[in-house]
Amino acid sequence: MKEKIHPKFYPNCKVYFNGELVLTTGATVPEMHVDVWSGSHPFFTGKSTLVDSAGRVERFTRKFAGGYFKK
């Protein structure tokens, strides 16, 4: 291996989700703060959550309400 080209490796990197320590792994940073991990993702937990950003669900229901498909 070439010298001085590899980043520093932290074997005990702490991963935080919502301010709570969820796991420890190896990484190139000493600690990570994540928004989603397998313990909170609907695919792995089986619990679905609706994320509505900027009223997209309401726009969709308004657009396709009524006789849109009857044409």
Short mmCIF file of the C-alpha atoms (twelve columns), coordinates in Angstrom:
data_MODEL
# 
_entry.id   MODEL 
# 
loop_
_atom_site.group_PDB 
_atom_site.id 
_atom_site.type_symbol 
_atom_site.label_atom_id 
_atom_site.label_alt_id 
_atom_site.label_comp_id 
_atom_site.label_asym_id 
_atom_site.label_seq_id 
_atom_site.Cartn_x 
_atom_site.Cartn_y 
_atom_site.Cartn_z 
_atom_site.pdbx_PDB_model_num 
ATOM 1  C CA . MET A 1  0.000   0.000  0.000   1 
ATOM 2  C CA . LYS A 2  1.106   3.523  -0.683  1 
ATOM 3  C CA . GLU A 3  1.778   5.672  2.331   1 
ATOM 4  C CA . LYS A 4  -0.346  8.724  3.223   1 
ATOM 5  C CA . ILE A 5  -3.109  8.246  0.607   1 
ATOM 6  C CA . HIS A 6  -5.677  6.420  2.729   1 
ATOM 7  C CA . PRO A 7  -8.064  8.219  5.095   1 
ATOM 8  C CA . LYS A 8  -7.871  7.584  8.823   1 
ATOM 9  C CA . PHE A 9  -10.056 4.589  9.776   1 
ATOM 10 C CA . TYR A 10 -12.089 4.614  12.991  1 
ATOM 11 C CA . PRO A 11 -12.991 1.026  13.973  1 
ATOM 12 C CA . ASN A 12 -15.450 2.206  16.657  1 
ATOM 13 C CA . CYS A 13 -17.526 4.779  14.760  1 
ATOM 14 C CA . LYS A 14 -20.739 5.498  16.669  1 
ATOM 15 C CA . VAL A 15 -23.944 5.850  14.616  1 
ATOM 16 C CA . TYR A 16 -26.708 8.016  16.107  1 
ATOM 17 C CA . PHE A 17 -30.379 8.174  15.104  1 
ATOM 18 C CA . ASN A 18 -32.550 10.859 16.756  1 
ATOM 19 C CA . GLY A 19 -29.787 11.528 19.250  1 
ATOM 20 C CA . GLU A 20 -29.696 7.891  20.358  1 
ATOM 21 C CA . LEU A 21 -26.759 5.519  19.782  1 
ATOM 22 C CA . VAL A 22 -28.008 2.702  17.540  1 
ATOM 23 C CA . LEU A 23 -24.840 0.869  16.506  1 
ATOM 24 C CA . THR A 24 -21.072 0.932  16.331  1 
ATOM 25 C CA . THR A 25 -19.218 0.168  13.115  1 
ATOM 26 C CA . GLY A 26 -16.007 0.959  11.279  1 
ATOM 27 C CA . ALA A 27 -15.861 4.124  9.166   1 
ATOM 28 C CA . THR A 28 -13.687 7.030  8.118   1 
ATOM 29 C CA . VAL A 29 -15.404 9.408  10.569  1 
ATOM 30 C CA . PRO A 30 -15.537 9.074  14.374  1 
ATOM 31 C CA . GLU A 31 -19.335 9.493  14.589  1 
ATOM 32 C CA . MET A 32 -22.333 9.669  12.227  1 
ATOM 33 C CA . HIS A 33 -25.816 11.135 12.624  1 
ATOM 34 C CA . VAL A 34 -28.326 9.478  10.282  1 
ATOM 35 C CA . ASP A 35 -31.928 10.302 9.331   1 
ATOM 36 C CA . VAL A 36 -32.923 6.739  8.402   1 
ATOM 37 C CA . TRP A 37 -31.571 3.352  9.385   1 
ATOM 38 C CA . SER A 38 -32.913 -0.204 9.139   1 
ATOM 39 C CA . GLY A 39 -34.542 0.022  12.572  1 
ATOM 40 C CA . SER A 40 -36.698 2.952  11.474  1 
ATOM 41 C CA . HIS A 41 -37.250 2.280  7.751   1 
ATOM 42 C CA . PRO A 42 -40.777 1.041  6.844   1 
ATOM 43 C CA . PHE A 43 -39.395 -1.709 4.577   1 
ATOM 44 C CA . PHE A 44 -37.641 -3.381 7.514   1 
ATOM 45 C CA . THR A 45 -40.101 -2.565 10.306  1 
ATOM 46 C CA . GLY A 46 -43.345 -3.327 8.435   1 
ATOM 47 C CA . LYS A 47 -44.879 -0.057 9.643   1 
ATOM 48 C CA . SER A 48 -45.721 2.394  6.885   1 
ATOM 49 C CA . THR A 49 -45.542 6.121  7.419   1 
ATOM 50 C CA . LEU A 50 -46.899 8.739  5.059   1 
ATOM 51 C CA . VAL A 51 -44.455 11.486 4.242   1 
ATOM 52 C CA . ASP A 52 -46.264 14.372 2.579   1 
ATOM 53 C CA . SER A 53 -43.920 17.013 1.303   1 
ATOM 54 C CA . ALA A 54 -45.450 20.252 0.090   1 
ATOM 55 C CA . GLY A 55 -49.030 18.920 -0.142  1 
ATOM 56 C CA . ARG A 56 -48.345 16.405 -2.910  1 
ATOM 57 C CA . VAL A 57 -50.931 13.961 -1.610  1 
ATOM 58 C CA . GLU A 58 -53.641 16.627 -1.603  1 
ATOM 59 C CA . ARG A 59 -52.725 17.762 -5.127  1 
ATOM 60 C CA . PHE A 60 -52.856 14.170 -6.352  1 
ATOM 61 C CA . THR A 61 -56.265 13.501 -4.798  1 
ATOM 62 C CA . ARG A 62 -57.663 16.768 -6.191  1 
ATOM 63 C CA . LYS A 63 -56.329 16.019 -9.672  1 
ATOM 64 C CA . PHE A 64 -57.713 12.492 -9.871  1 
ATOM 65 C CA . ALA A 65 -60.976 13.102 -7.991  1 
ATOM 66 C CA . GLY A 66 -64.240 13.159 -9.865  1 
ATOM 67 C CA . GLY A 67 -64.540 11.792 -13.392 1 
ATOM 68 C CA . TYR A 68 -60.908 11.974 -14.488 1 
ATOM 69 C CA . PHE A 69 -60.766 8.324  -15.623 1 
ATOM 70 C CA . LYS A 70 -64.268 8.200  -17.108 1 
ATOM 71 C CA . LYS A 71 -63.168 9.915  -20.346 1 
# 
